[in-house]
């Protein structure tokens, strides 16, 4: 697992926790805008995780079409399990948003009012 993934998932549990909606609303002034920002960040995290996982698993890919040559690879299984144990991207994005680690800007004042 990359250093970035370790940093992103450090201190974040895999369990869903109740969040204070007023705290989320206070960041932008609008709860729905805050949720939209968290959702966009979760998509970014998800895409990065998928790309990283596919790149790591590509090393184990067999380019032959013979079914006889396909075998279990313990290292490949461990990599997959490590990614399965990582917190959900939505949980990571929410944590980042509440810790003020997400940069966002408001282009239109009327949009968030």
C-alpha positions as CSV (number, residue, x, y, z in Angstrom):
1,X,0.0,0.0,0.0
2,X,1.3,3.4,-0.9
3,X,2.3,6.1,1.6
4,X,-0.6,8.2,0.3
5,X,-3.2,5.4,1.1
6,X,-1.7,4.9,4.6
7,X,-2.0,8.6,5.3
8,X,-5.5,8.8,4.0
9,X,-6.7,5.9,6.0
10,X,-4.8,6.7,9.2
11,X,-7.1,7.2,12.1
12,X,-10.3,6.5,10.1
13,X,-12.4,3.6,11.2
14,X,-14.2,1.3,8.7
15,X,-17.4,1.9,10.7
16,X,-20.0,4.5,9.8
17,X,-20.3,7.1,12.5
18,X,-23.0,9.7,13.1
19,X,-21.9,13.2,12.1
20,X,-23.0,16.6,13.3
21,X,-24.8,18.1,10.4
22,X,-24.5,21.6,11.8
23,X,-20.7,21.2,11.7
24,X,-20.9,20.2,8.1
25,X,-23.2,23.0,7.2
26,X,-21.0,25.5,9.0
27,X,-18.1,24.8,6.5
28,X,-20.1,26.1,3.5
29,X,-23.3,27.6,4.9
30,X,-25.3,25.0,3.1
31,X,-25.6,21.3,4.1
32,X,-26.3,20.2,0.5
33,X,-23.3,22.0,-0.8
34,X,-21.1,20.4,1.9
35,X,-22.5,16.9,0.9
36,X,-21.8,17.6,-2.7
37,X,-18.2,18.6,-1.9
38,X,-17.8,15.4,0.1
39,X,-19.3,13.3,-2.7
40,X,-17.0,14.8,-5.3
41,X,-13.9,14.2,-3.1
42,X,-15.1,10.6,-2.5
43,X,-15.2,10.1,-6.2
44,X,-11.7,11.4,-6.5
45,X,-10.4,9.1,-3.8
46,X,-12.2,6.1,-5.3
47,X,-10.7,6.7,-8.8
48,X,-7.2,7.1,-7.3
49,X,-7.6,3.8,-5.3
50,X,-8.9,1.9,-8.3
51,X,-6.0,3.1,-10.5
52,X,-3.5,2.2,-7.9
53,X,-5.0,-1.2,-7.3
54,X,-5.2,-2.0,-11.0
55,X,-1.6,-0.9,-11.5
56,X,-0.5,-3.2,-8.7
57,X,-2.6,-6.1,-9.9
58,X,-1.4,-5.6,-13.5
59,X,2.0,-6.9,-12.4
60,X,0.4,-10.3,-11.8
61,X,-1.6,-10.4,-15.0
62,X,-1.0,-13.3,-17.3
63,X,-1.2,-12.4,-21.0
64,X,-1.7,-16.0,-22.1
65,X,-5.0,-17.4,-22.9
66,X,-4.4,-20.8,-21.4
67,X,-6.6,-21.7,-18.5
68,X,-4.0,-24.1,-17.2
69,X,-1.5,-21.4,-16.4
70,X,-3.9,-19.4,-14.2
71,X,-3.0,-20.0,-10.5
72,X,-3.5,-18.4,-7.2
73,X,-0.9,-15.9,-6.2
74,X,-0.7,-15.2,-2.4
75,X,0.9,-11.8,-2.9
76,X,-2.0,-10.7,-5.2
77,X,-4.6,-11.9,-2.7
78,X,-2.9,-10.0,0.1
79,X,-2.9,-6.8,-2.0
80,X,-6.6,-7.2,-2.7
81,X,-7.3,-7.8,1.0
82,X,-5.4,-4.8,2.1
83,X,-7.5,-2.6,-0.2
84,X,-10.7,-4.3,1.0
85,X,-9.8,-3.4,4.6
86,X,-9.3,0.3,3.7
87,X,-12.0,2.7,4.8
88,X,-14.7,3.5,2.3
89,X,-13.9,6.6,0.1
90,X,-17.0,8.4,1.4
91,X,-15.7,8.0,5.0
92,X,-12.3,9.2,4.0
93,X,-13.8,12.2,2.2
94,X,-16.0,13.1,5.1
95,X,-13.1,12.9,7.5
96,X,-11.0,15.1,5.3
97,X,-13.8,17.6,4.9
98,X,-14.4,17.9,8.6
99,X,-10.6,18.2,9.3
100,X,-10.4,21.1,6.7
101,X,-8.1,19.1,4.4
102,X,-10.3,19.6,1.3
103,X,-9.9,22.7,-0.8
104,X,-13.1,24.0,-2.4
105,X,-14.2,27.3,-3.7
106,X,-17.6,28.9,-4.3
107,X,-17.8,30.3,-7.8
108,X,-21.4,31.5,-7.5
109,X,-22.6,33.1,-4.3
110,X,-26.2,32.4,-5.2
111,X,-25.5,28.7,-5.6
112,X,-24.7,28.2,-1.9
113,X,-27.2,30.8,-0.5
